[in-house]
Each structure stands twice: as structure tokens, then as C-alpha cells.
Amino acid sequence: MKVFGFLKDVLGANRVTNARRKLIESGSPENIYSDHIKEVANELHPKVTHVVVTAVEDVSPTARRFTFEAAEGDKLPPFQAGQYCSLDLKIGDTVTTRPYSISSAPFEARTGEHPFFQLTIRNGKPDSGFAANWLYANCKVGDAFTAHLPFGEFYYEPLRDAKNVVALAGGSGITPFYAMAKEIEHGTLDMNLTILYGSVSTKDIILEKQLNEIHSDKVKFVNVISGEEDYPGEKGFLSRDIIKKYSQPDTTYFVCGPLPMYHFVKGELDALQAPARRIRMEVFGAPRDVTAAEGYPKDFTPKTFKLTVLRGIQEDVIDADSREPITVALERAGIKNNSRCRSGACGYCRTELVKGEVFVAPEGDGRRKADKQFGYIHACSTWPLSDCTIRIPIL
């Protein structure tokens, strides 16, 4: 390196700075920089997608199918048959989210003049199904929502799953399997799918007409009716005998339905000695009665506790009912906290438990080993058993 002398070398920095300023001033004010990887990532999994309801139709006496298209300026991201969408909802003073399986096929969201996706939602029983009941009664054509999709790993993966799949469905758990059946019929999903759909009555079978209209030698749809003795087809519950009847030597089992059905079906699959790697289960929502969950403290008296919520330097103290997940307490108090699956699986509501005693439902404990060790919880699947202090992100 050539040395010119102390003053000349020191003042040389000014010459470099001045030259740099001139170059900057001579440049265009337009930002021509682009991050291709970031653009692709945002297209595949945007933080939010603005959607509009374009159709509402009944698909059983108790279920409705809602069609959504992207609002102007937005684009529907690609998804796989079996994944779910989380809707942001404002019901009265409550701001909440709810996950619903996408019941339309992936190809329908990326082809045609008006790409769309569909959610099929069953009207809940009285005093249950808070969000489902509201959507069933109030959602209409033209309504706008913010949606988050896609989520979930409940889809066929040829490197992991057998070519022959038996889908065990109950209630609105039929929806992801209808999406799979449509995608198979379209020729963009290669597997053999047999759907065993458990219902109480032939008078209320969700998407039955639509399923019967699918024409593919790779799709078979079988109703299993538990409440009609004179039904000529498969009767009773999804028992090991019925499951075995429709299984091949190497079969992957996909299970989607209400929690009691999971418990029953898991026992039947265990009796058939189905390998754990061949069983795929999708669970949405926390247990309706957490006191009946495995491991819940016996003789614990339900109580409303104080929950201290730390967000940066802000501190709030709110009520938290021991019979409701911490996520619900935050929503009731109007405190934002990310939530997508509401089943303890996705980790979006990961929260630091600073102090207090809680119960985590075993069926909804999707935490990493390190999180369990260092005191982190998933707020959607955690119930307070004492006054607690938690720390959540600032949103």
C-alpha cells in the first residue's frame, strides 16, 4: 500500500466520501432491488390473505359450504389436499381465530377464471361450537375475512405413506378427504383412497351427494351408519372388522373426526396391530371438557385465576377460567396472541410461562422437548391451575 503522508492519507477519506455521495445522487430514486427467494416464500405462505365469500350452499341439513376467493390485490397460496385454513373472526366483542380443513381440491385454487377454496362447516349443538354456529348463521356472500393458509401436515406424502389409504372420518372430519378425492379425480394426486365415513343417520351425511359424484377407480366411498338398524350397508361404528375388510396388506390410515372417535379408532387400529408410522391423525380444537382429559388433577375445583400478561414493559392482569385454555382468556381480554391450529400443534401461540401451575392436555402437547424443559407452553392447549404469569410477543 502506498503512503502519501499523514494529512494526505487522512484527507483521502473525505475524497472517498464525496465521490460516494455524487454516485448516490446520480442514481435513480426507484428501488430496483428484488429478493427472489423472499418473493417466492411470501407467495407460498403469506402472513395473511384477504378473501371474500362468493358462494354459500347447504351440503347437509346441518352443514354449509362457503366458497372464498382472493380479494383484489391478493392471491391464493398453493396448498395440499388435507391442509387447513385459519380464519380471523370478530364475534361481538371477541376477536378470535378458528381452523377449518379446506374441503376443496388444491387445483381449484390455481386454475380457472376465478380460483377459490372452500370450507365446509357444521352447525354446532346448542352451547357449543361458538365460532361454527356464528359462521353458519351469519356468514353470507360478499363478507370479507382475513385468512391464514396453508397449515398442517395432514396430507398424503408418497415418500412416507403407503399407496393404499383408508380414511376414517366422522362428522365434519370428512372435509379433508373430499379434497383428496377431488384431487385424485383431477389426476394431480396419485393414491388409492377408501373413505369409511361414520354417521348416525342417512338423513345427515355431509357432502354425500358431492362424494357420490366423484368418478375415479382410485376412490371408494363407504357410509358406516350407527343409528339405523335396517340400513343395508355397513352398520355400527368404525370397528376393527370394518377397517380390516377395506384394508390392504400395506395401508396408511388417515383419521379425522371428533375426539371420542379418535379414542375409539385408535384402539381398533392398535388391535389390528397397525404400525404407528402408518397412522395419521388430525385433531382440531381443545377438549370441550378438560377435566376429563388424561392426567388432569383429580378433585380439582374449577376456579377463576389471575393471569399476569407481560408484553415488553407492559403488564396486564386478567381473569383466566381453569376450564378454558389460556388463549381464550387472552381473547376475552382483547389481548392479541397468535393462534392458528388451536390444538397445540403448530406452535404459533408459543408462550413463556414465567410463574404458576398449568395443565397441558397430552393429546394437544406439540411442544418441543426443549420448550418443556425451559418452561414454554402453547397457550391454546394449556389450562391454568393457579395464578400465573406469562410473557407473550408484542403484536
C-alpha positions in Angstrom: 0.0 0.0 0.0 1.4 3.4 -1.0 1.7 6.0 1.7 1.4 9.7 0.7 1.8 11.3 4.1 -0.3 11.8 7.2 -2.5 14.7 6.1 -2.9 13.5 2.5 -3.9 10.0 3.7 -6.4 11.3 6.3 -8.0 13.7 3.9 -8.3 10.9 1.4 -11.3 9.6 3.3 -13.1 12.9 2.6 -12.4 12.4 -1.1 -13.9 8.9 -1.0 -17.0 10.2 0.9 -17.6 13.0 -1.6 -17.2 10.6 -4.5 -19.7 8.2 -2.9 -22.2 11.0 -2.4 -22.0 12.0 -6.0 -22.6 8.4 -7.1 -25.6 8.2 -4.8 -27.1 11.5 -6.1 -26.6 10.4 -9.7 -28.6 7.2 -9.1 -32.3 6.6 -9.7 -34.6 7.0 -6.7 -36.5 3.9 -7.8 -35.8 0.8 -5.8 -34.8 -1.8 -8.3 -33.7 -4.4 -5.7 -35.6 -7.6 -5.5 -35.3 -10.6 -3.3 -36.5 -13.5 -5.4 -36.3 -16.1 -2.5 -38.4 -13.8 -0.3 -40.9 -13.2 -3.0 -41.4 -16.9 -3.6 -41.7 -17.5 0.2 -44.3 -14.8 0.5 -46.3 -16.2 -2.4 -46.2 -19.8 -1.0 -47.0 -18.8 2.6 -48.2 -15.2 3.0 -48.7 -13.9 6.5 -52.3 -13.1 5.7 -54.6 -13.5 2.7 -57.6 -11.2 2.3 -60.6 -13.2 1.0 -64.3 -12.6 0.1 -67.2 -15.1 0.3 -68.6 -15.7 -3.2 -71.0 -18.6 -2.5 -72.8 -20.3 0.4 -74.6 -23.6 0.0 -76.0 -26.3 2.2 -74.3 -29.7 1.8 -76.4 -31.5 4.5 -79.2 -30.5 6.9 -76.6 -29.3 9.4 -73.6 -28.3 7.2 -72.8 -25.4 4.9 -70.0 -24.9 2.3 -68.5 -21.5 2.0 -66.5 -20.5 -1.2 -63.8 -17.9 -0.8 -61.9 -16.0 -3.5 -58.9 -13.7 -3.0 -59.8 -10.1 -2.6 -58.5 -7.6 -5.2 -54.7 -7.4 -4.9 -54.3 -10.7 -3.1 -53.6 -14.2 -4.5 -54.5 -17.6 -3.0 -51.4 -19.5 -2.0 -51.0 -23.2 -3.1 -51.9 -25.9 -0.6 -52.1 -29.7 -0.3 -55.3 -31.7 0.0 -55.8 -32.2 3.7 -54.3 -28.9 4.9 -56.3 -26.3 6.8 -57.1 -22.6 6.9 -57.3 -20.4 10.0 -59.9 -17.6 9.8 -59.8 -14.4 11.8 -63.2 -13.7 13.3 -64.8 -10.8 15.2 -67.9 -12.1 17.0 -69.4 -9.4 19.2 -66.6 -8.0 21.3 -64.4 -11.1 20.8 -61.6 -11.3 18.3 -60.6 -14.9 17.7 -59.4 -17.4 15.1 -60.6 -20.8 14.1 -59.0 -23.6 12.0 -61.1 -25.4 9.3 -60.0 -28.1 6.9 -60.0 -26.9 3.3 -62.7 -29.1 1.6 -61.9 -28.1 -2.0 -59.1 -29.5 -4.1 -55.8 -27.7 -4.5 -56.2 -27.5 -8.3 -59.3 -25.4 -7.8 -57.3 -22.6 -6.1 -54.8 -22.3 -9.0 -56.9 -22.8 -12.2 -59.9 -21.3 -13.9 -61.1 -17.7 -14.2 -61.9 -17.4 -10.5 -59.6 -19.6 -8.3 -61.2 -20.4 -5.0 -61.0 -22.6 -1.9 -63.9 -23.9 0.2 -64.6 -24.5 3.9 -67.4 -26.8 4.9 -68.7 -26.0 8.4 -71.2 -27.9 10.5 -73.6 -26.0 12.8 -72.7 -26.8 16.4 -75.0 -28.1 19.0 -76.6 -25.5 21.5 -74.0 -24.2 23.9 -71.1 -25.5 21.8 -69.4 -24.6 18.5 -69.2 -20.9 19.3 -67.5 -19.8 16.0 -69.0 -22.5 13.9 -72.5 -21.5 15.0 -71.8 -17.9 14.3 -70.4 -18.6 10.8 -73.3 -20.9 10.0 -75.9 -18.3 11.0 -74.2 -15.1 9.8 -71.6 -15.7 7.0 -73.0 -14.6 3.6 -71.9 -13.7 0.1 -69.8 -10.6 0.0 -68.4 -10.9 3.5 -64.7 -10.2 3.8 -62.3 -12.1 6.0 -58.6 -12.3 6.7 -57.3 -15.9 6.3 -54.1 -17.7 7.0 -53.2 -20.7 4.9 -51.9 -23.3 4.4 -51.2 -25.1 7.6 -51.0 -28.7 8.8 -49.2 -31.9 7.8 -52.4 -34.0 7.3 -51.7 -34.7 3.6 -50.5 -37.7 1.5 -46.8 -37.9 1.2 -45.6 -40.8 -1.2 -42.2 -41.0 0.5 -43.8 -41.7 3.8 -47.3 -43.2 3.2 -48.5 -46.4 1.6 -50.1 -46.2 -1.9 -53.3 -47.6 -0.4 -55.0 -45.2 2.1 -58.0 -45.9 4.3 -59.6 -42.6 5.5 -61.6 -42.9 8.7 -63.9 -40.0 9.0 -66.6 -38.8 11.4 -68.8 -35.7 11.3 -67.1 -32.7 9.6 -63.9 -34.8 9.5 -65.0 -35.8 6.0 -63.9 -32.5 4.6 -60.1 -33.1 4.0 -60.9 -36.4 2.4 -63.3 -34.9 0.0 -60.5 -32.5 -1.0 -58.2 -35.6 -1.5 -60.9 -37.4 -3.6 -61.4 -34.4 -5.9 -57.6 -34.0 -6.4 -57.3 -37.7 -7.2 -60.2 -37.5 -9.7 -58.4 -34.5 -11.3 -55.3 -36.6 -11.8 -53.0 -34.5 -9.6 -52.8 -36.8 -6.6 -51.7 -40.4 -7.1 -53.0 -42.8 -4.4 -55.8 -45.3 -3.8 -58.3 -43.8 -1.4 -61.1 -45.7 0.5 -63.2 -43.4 2.7 -65.1 -45.0 5.6 -67.5 -42.3 6.8 -69.2 -42.9 10.2 -72.6 -41.2 10.6 -75.5 -41.6 12.9 -78.2 -41.3 10.3 -78.5 -41.4 6.5 -80.5 -38.2 6.7 -77.5 -36.1 7.6 -74.3 -37.1 5.7 -72.1 -34.2 4.9 -71.0 -33.9 1.3 -72.6 -37.2 0.4 -74.0 -36.0 -2.9 -70.7 -34.5 -3.9 -68.7 -37.6 -2.9 -71.0 -39.8 -4.9 -70.5 -37.7 -7.9 -66.7 -38.4 -7.9 -65.8 -40.8 -10.7 -62.4 -42.4 -10.3 -61.4 -46.0 -9.9 -59.0 -44.9 -7.3 -61.6 -43.5 -4.9 -64.2 -45.6 -2.9 -66.7 -44.1 -0.6 -68.4 -46.2 2.1 -71.0 -45.0 4.6 -71.0 -46.6 8.0 -74.3 -45.9 9.8 -74.6 -46.4 13.6 -78.2 -45.3 14.3 -80.3 -47.2 11.8 -80.6 -51.0 12.3 -82.3 -51.5 9.0 -79.5 -49.8 7.0 -78.5 -52.3 4.2 -74.8 -51.3 4.2 -72.1 -51.2 6.8 -73.6 -50.6 10.3 -72.3 -49.7 13.7 -69.0 -47.8 14.4 -65.7 -47.8 12.6 -64.7 -51.1 14.1 -61.7 -53.2 13.5 -63.7 -55.7 11.4 -64.9 -53.0 9.0 -61.5 -51.4 8.9 -59.8 -54.7 8.2 -62.4 -55.5 5.5 -61.3 -52.5 3.4 -57.6 -52.6 4.1 -54.7 -53.9 2.0 -51.6 -55.6 3.5 -49.8 -52.3 3.5 -52.2 -49.4 4.3 -51.9 -45.9 5.7 -54.8 -44.8 7.9 -55.8 -41.2 8.0 -58.2 -40.3 10.8 -60.2 -37.1 11.2 -63.3 -36.5 13.3 -64.4 -35.7 16.9 -62.2 -36.6 19.8 -64.3 -39.6 21.1 -64.0 -41.1 17.6 -60.2 -40.8 17.9 -60.1 -42.7 21.1 -62.2 -45.5 19.7 -60.5 -45.8 16.3 -57.0 -45.7 17.9 -58.0 -48.7 20.0 -59.3 -50.5 16.9 -56.1 -49.8 14.9 -54.0 -51.0 17.8 -56.0 -54.2 17.9 -55.2 -54.6 14.2 -51.5 -54.0 15.0 -51.3 -51.2 12.5 -47.8 -49.7 12.7 -47.7 -46.2 14.3 -45.9 -44.9 11.1 -49.0 -45.9 9.1 -51.5 -43.9 11.3 -52.1 -40.2 10.6 -54.4 -38.2 12.9 -55.7 -34.7 12.6 -57.2 -33.1 15.7 -58.7 -29.6 15.7 -59.6 -27.8 18.9 -59.1 -28.2 22.6 -61.0 -30.8 24.6 -64.5 -29.5 25.4 -64.2 -30.8 29.0 -60.6 -30.6 30.1 -61.4 -32.2 33.4 -62.0 -35.5 31.6 -58.6 -35.4 29.9 -55.9 -37.9 30.9 -53.7 -36.7 33.7 -56.0 -33.8 34.8 -55.7 -33.4 38.6 -58.4 -35.3 40.4 -60.8 -33.5 42.6 -59.6 -30.1 41.3 -62.2 -27.5 41.9 -62.8 -25.2 38.9 -61.8 -21.6 39.6 -61.1 -18.3 38.0 -57.4 -17.3 38.5 -55.5 -14.1 37.9 -53.3 -14.2 34.8 -50.5 -11.6 34.6 -49.6 -11.0 30.9 -46.2 -9.4 30.2 -45.6 -7.7 26.8 -42.3 -5.8 26.7 -42.7 -3.2 29.6 -46.5 -3.5 29.6 -48.1 -5.7 32.3 -51.8 -6.6 32.4 -53.7 -8.7 34.9 -56.8 -10.5 33.5 -59.1 -13.3 34.6 -58.5 -16.9 33.4 -61.0 -19.6 33.9 -59.4 -23.0 34.7 -61.9 -24.7 32.3 -60.7 -22.7 29.3 -57.3 -22.6 27.5 -55.1 -19.5 28.2 -55.7 -18.4 24.6 -59.4 -18.0 25.3 -58.6 -15.8 28.4 -56.3 -13.6 26.2 -59.0 -13.2 23.6 -61.7 -12.4 26.1 -59.4 -9.6 27.4 -58.7 -8.3 23.9 -55.0 -9.2 24.1 -53.6 -10.3 20.7 -51.7 -13.5 20.6 -51.0 -15.6 17.5 -53.2 -18.7 17.2 -53.7 -21.0 14.2 -54.4 -24.6 15.0 -56.0 -24.3 18.5 -54.8 -27.8 19.1 -51.3 -27.3 20.5 -49.6 -28.5 17.3 -48.5 -25.5 15.2 -46.6 -23.5 17.9 -47.8 -20.1 16.8 -49.1 -19.4 20.3 -45.8 -20.4 21.9 -45.7 -18.6 25.3 -43.2 -18.4 28.1 -44.6 -19.5 31.5 -42.8 -17.2 34.0 -44.7 -18.4 37.1 -47.6 -20.6 38.0 -49.0 -24.1 37.6 -50.8 -25.2 34.5 -52.2 -28.4 32.8 -51.2 -29.3 29.3 -53.5 -31.8 27.6 -51.4 -34.8 26.4 -53.3 -35.0 23.1 -52.5 -31.4 22.4 -48.9 -31.2 23.6 -47.0 -30.4 20.5 -44.1 -28.7 22.3 -40.5 -29.4 21.6 -38.5 -31.2 24.3 -36.5 -28.0 25.0 -39.7 -26.0 25.4 -40.9 -28.4 28.1 -37.6 -28.2 29.8 -37.3 -24.4 29.8 -40.9 -23.5 30.7 -42.7 -22.7 27.4 -46.3 -23.6 26.6 -48.7 -23.5 23.7 -51.4 -21.2 25.1 -54.2 -22.9 23.0 -53.7 -26.2 24.8 -52.8 -25.1 28.3 -55.2 -24.5 31.2 -54.3 -22.6 34.4 -54.3 -24.4 37.8 -53.2 -21.4 39.8 -52.5 -17.7 39.4 -50.0 -17.5 36.5 -47.6 -15.1 34.8 -46.8 -15.4 31.1 -44.7 -13.5 28.6 -46.0 -13.1 25.1 -44.7 -11.3 22.0 -45.8 -7.7 21.2 -48.2 -7.8 18.2 
